[in-house]
């Protein structure tokens, strides 16, 4: 299950783990214009772990989901929108 909310400066997607136990903590994804952050509570440390990805890293991640094993470099698109 997931939810999508549009905030002032970002889109917030929350992924809720479903299924058989043990379940993982919710994953919160904040998509800003310049980066994407991924957060998840870590009960072992009693703190939220946060990862920040650049838009180039997000582009590469999207491409990697559809490619076979290997090492790749995507061609840069220098056009501005």
C-alpha positions in Angstrom: 0.0 0.0 0.0 1.2 3.5 -0.6 0.0 7.1 -0.4 0.9 10.2 -2.4 0.6 13.8 -1.0 1.5 17.0 -2.7 3.2 19.5 -0.3 4.3 23.1 -1.0 7.8 22.2 -2.2 7.7 18.4 -2.8 5.7 15.3 -3.5 5.6 12.8 -0.6 5.2 9.1 -1.3 4.8 6.8 1.7 5.3 3.0 1.1 3.7 0.8 3.7 4.9 -2.8 4.0 2.1 -5.4 3.8 2.2 -9.1 4.0 3.4 -11.6 6.5 5.5 -10.6 9.5 8.1 -9.4 10.1 7.1 -6.2 8.4 9.6 -3.4 7.6 9.1 0.2 8.7 7.3 2.7 6.3 9.5 4.2 3.6 9.0 8.0 3.0 10.1 9.4 -0.3 10.3 13.2 -0.8 10.6 14.3 -4.4 11.9 17.9 -4.6 12.9 19.8 -7.8 16.6 19.3 -7.1 16.8 15.9 -5.3 14.9 13.0 -3.8 15.2 11.9 -0.2 14.3 8.4 1.1 13.7 8.0 4.9 13.0 5.0 7.0 12.9 4.6 10.8 15.5 2.2 12.2 14.2 0.6 15.4 17.7 -0.7 16.2 19.1 2.8 16.5 15.8 4.5 17.4 16.5 7.1 14.6 15.4 7.9 11.1 17.9 7.0 8.3 18.0 9.3 5.4 19.4 9.0 1.9 19.6 11.9 -0.6 19.8 11.1 -4.3 20.5 13.7 -7.1 18.2 13.9 -10.1 21.0 12.2 -12.1 21.1 9.3 -9.7 17.3 9.0 -9.9 17.5 8.9 -13.7 20.2 6.2 -13.5 18.1 4.2 -11.0 15.1 4.3 -13.3 17.2 3.1 -16.2 18.8 0.4 -14.0 15.5 -1.2 -13.2 15.0 -2.1 -16.9 18.6 -3.3 -17.7 20.4 -6.6 -17.3 23.5 -7.0 -15.1 26.4 -4.9 -16.2 28.0 -1.5 -15.9 26.4 1.4 -17.8 26.8 5.2 -18.4 23.9 7.0 -19.8 24.4 9.7 -22.4 23.7 13.2 -20.9 20.8 15.1 -22.2 21.9 18.8 -22.1 18.5 20.1 -23.2 16.7 22.2 -20.6 13.0 22.1 -20.1 
